[in-house]
Amino acid sequence: MKSTLKKAGYSKVQKQVHDVFLQFTAKIVFFIIILFAFKLFFAGHYTPGGGFVGGLLAASALILLLIAYDQKTVEEMIPIDFRILIALGLAFAVVLPTLSFLFGTPFFTHQHTYINVPVFGEVALHSAVIFDIGVFLTVAGSALLIIKLIAEEDD
């Protein structure tokens, strides 16, 4: 009986149904995780969180897509070179403290001001946010590059 079902392609049909459910769920959960990663990133100045935790959570959202889909499909959906992401993040994280040092303030001294945004009103703008963006990009890019290199090694 089992050989008849295998000849009929039963295992392939069953696997395909599970992949459809996994892929559909992964797309929805991906956006939930990304939104939570950005929430943690922006809350990092006043509560626990920040660039490191947000970057790890964003990387985990993309890893979920890698589990649901194959690597080529994810690269077509999100065409990001992780090496460039890491370089951009390091540039943000290094240039900002260096600029503050060159302008005569101690290294890692951050500045802040308030700007008026039409919908949100008065919003605090810190130079630490730019540093955190660099940490976010570097951590997310590094984690994803490691996973990508491990996946390519198995092929």
Phi, psi and omega in degrees: 000318181296320181295327178293318179294322178294321178295329180281352178084025182299317183295324179292319180295316180297318179295320181295321178297317179295322179295323179295317178295317179296317181293318179296314180294321181297322179296319181290313181294328177304311182292326177295315180294319179297317178297319178293325177297317178292325176297315177296322179299310184286335178277354187295342180278335185243340180222172178300141182139204178123198186294322184291308181294319178297320178294319177295321180291322176295321177295322179294329177294318178289328176294325175300318176295324178294329177289319184283325182242176173272171186295322180295320180295317180294322178294328176286323180289317183230088184278080181240130173272116187292334178293321177292323178298317179294316180296319178295318178297317178295325178297314177299315185289335182263321186292318184298309178296327179293320177297318179296324178293320181291335179271012172093003177261157179300151180304136181069018172278119184262149180251157176214156177209174178241134177239155180260112178259130187309313184276322187267344182087216182279124184236136177283134178241115182252146174288343177294336178296321179294320176296318179295327175297319177297318178295317179303309182294320181293315181293314180297315180296320180294314180298318181289325177294321177298313180297319180296317180294323176293319179295321179291331180292328180288332181286000000 
